[in-house]
Amino acid sequence: MKSSRFSEEQIIGILKQAQSGMKIVDLCRMHGISDVTFYKWRSKYGGMEVSEAKRLRVLEAENRKLKQLLADTILENNAIKDVLSKKW
């Protein structure tokens, strides 16, 4: 996945500028982003503070690790079942 040019802190700052009354078109032009990107950010980070965004990043990383562990365990279980199902 492509990493963003902007950190969560910067994204939240941009969203706060929009909440303060700045036009979204001007805001997007100033920061060099598309309006689609702005609306995606608003749906993900809207109403968040910086500390909440950092916590979200930590939780997403932990979730990714747990999903990988689960996938590895399922793969191992299937391999063991396959070996045990064969008749010697």
Order of alpha helices (4+ residues) and beta strands (2+ residues): alpha-alpha-alpha-alpha
